[in-house]
Amino acid sequence: MSDAKTTSPKAQALAGLRVLDLSRILAGPTATQLLADLGAEVIKIERPGTGDDTRGWGPPVVLDAEGRETWESAYFLSANRGKHSVAMNIADPRGQVILQALAARADFLVENFKLGDLKRYGLDYATLQAVNPGLIYCSITGFGQTGPNAHRAGYDFLVQGEGGLMSLTGEADGPPTKAGVGIADVLCGMYAAVGILAAVQARHHTGLGQHIDLALMDAQVAMLINQGVGFLTDRQVPPRRGNDHPTIVPYGTFPASDGSFVLAIGNDAQFARFVAVAGAPGLATDPRFATNASRVRNRQVLVPLLSALTAGRPAAEWLALCAAQTIPAGPVNDLAQVFASPQVAARGMRVRMDHSGAGSGEVDLIGNPLHLSKTPVSYAKAPPTLGEDTMAVLARELGLDAEALRDLAAAGVIEGRPDA
């Protein structure tokens, strides 16, 4: 496990860039957390009182020193590292003026409000671009800014179903199944970060920002990748295949005497080596199975034959035999096994950070998978408590003095710790 408290700050790729984050839930926060890990300053705007919806999406939640549940859910912690929380009422005209002033100093703005909502508050792209021509403004919605469904709200589960992913996920004789994590949201956040960085490069040439229109549905359709292009090629609707691959066989989970393991045979030579160690070398020369194309056509015959062979030995034995013959295979780990893995530890994928709201004073988070040799990611700040940085950010960025901040807080425009 990496201890983020001991990581020395180094030069970072996005140092000096400022993000105004008006997003919540997962897609937008995933994008802005990635930008924060890469060195951008992220100012997260949250509703006073409740904040980002996901703060209350628990348990599990952080416990305070007395063992009581806090307003910091694991869900919120997963996508808000490195950010400064400013609690502000954007429905109040005074809050709108403050946000417009912050946007005038920002490089990026990320939002996931419903179509047209921010225009009511003077926080839409056209309004803010007029005062900050270099602003890169990323709008994440369920279905985009155009098309017959542009007005609809979008949620990960909804678009996993409507975008086709669920039709491909689950056992062949079972119901459509969503992925075990919010993959449509996460992938959309990744696309958002890529689009923002592309817009930065374009701004180097033109000096101008631009509007990025990104939809969960579009990202979900893009995720169909080989399955989607396969349909566009032959117009055959692919079925659910459980853990089997549509165009590679054998490639899936296989039974062992004490559970199951993953077998990912990628070519004919690997297949020949596997059936040899499995005690059935003749399968490699059987015309029905000698090539991947023939194995795909005859999967209904081959997979039961292989399953009968694998069921006779424990998974650990199969993994050792496969490793000795460089046959791609691996365990099916639960999350306890994942985070206990020496490989996961060696790659810094579990990080511990100081957190003022936790009774232990620390929280464990998932690390960033990027390893940049000269501008590495860093974990400068734990996910913030609600309004943790309101006073400091507004004093620093806009020069508001203590009296002005007290007045705004008393009027309910902002919320924050008076000593922050």
C-alpha positions, 0 to 999 in steps of 0.5 A: 500500500502506498502512503500518500502522506509521504509522497514528495510533490514533483512537477506535474503535467497540469500544474497551474491549470484551474478547474471549476467543477460543477459536476456530481455523482460519478462521470464528472467527478471521475474526470475532475479527480483525474485532472487533480491527480495530474496537478490541476487545481480543482474547485468543487462547487456543492450545494450547501447542506447536502453537497454532492448527492453521493455524500449520502450514498452509503453505507459504507461511510467514514466513521468519526472518532466516536464511531458515528457515521459521517456525511462522507460515503465511500462512494464520494471518496472514490471520485473526489480526491484532490479537490477543494470543496466550496459550498454555494447556492447557485440559485442565489444571484449573489452566488451566480456573480461569485461563480461567474468571477471564478469562471473568469479565472478558470481554465476548465469548467465541468458540469452535468446539469440537465440541458439548459439548467445553467443558462437560467443562472447565467452559467452556460457556455455562451455567457461564460465564454464571453467573459473568458474566451479561453474557457474550456467548458465540458457538459456531461449529460445523459443524451447530449445537447442535441437529438430527440432525447436531449431533454432526458436525464441519464443514469449509468444503469439506464444507459447500460440497458438502453445502450446495449451493454446489458444485452451482452452481459449475463449468462446465455440463459439468464436475464440481461445484467448490468456491470458490477460498477458504474462503467458507463459513468467511469468511461464517460469521465475518461472521455471527458478528461481526454476531450479537455486535454485535447481542447487544451492543446487546441487552445495553445494554437488558437488562444480560445477555449471551446464547448465539449458536448459529452453524453453518457449514451454516446460513451456507452455506445462507443464502449460496444467496440468489437461487439458493436462493429461485429453487428454493423459488419454482419447485422447479427445481434450478438447473444449473451455468452456469460464469460465466454468471448464472442470470437476467441475460444477457449476464453472464459471461466472454467470449473476447478475442483475447488472453484473456478479460474480464468483461461484466456487462450489467445492463439493455436500454440497456446491451445496446443500447450493447454490441452497437452497439460490437460492430458488431451493433446489430440484435441489440438489436431482435431479438425474441429478445434485445430484453429481458433475459427474452428473452435469458435464454430464448435464451441458448444462441443469444445467447452464442455470437453474442456470443462470436464477436464478442468473440473478434476484439479484445484484452481491453484494447480491449474494456474501453476501448470499454465504458468509453467507453460506460459498459458494465459490463466488467472484466478477469480479474485474477490476484492479482499484478494485484489487489495491483498495482492502483492502486484496491486501493492507494488503498483501503488493501487491502494493509497492511504491519505490523511482525512480530518473527518475520519476517526482514525485520521486516515482513509484508504483510496484506490490509486491512479493507474497512470505512471508518468516518468517525468510528471507523475501523479500525486495525491495532494489532498484527501476528498474534502468535507463539505464546504471545507475550503469555501472561505479560503478559496473565495478569500484567495481567488476573489479577495473577499474579506472576513466580513464579506464572507460572514455576510454571505454565510449569514444570508445562506449564499455560502457555507463553510468553516469560519476558520478555513 
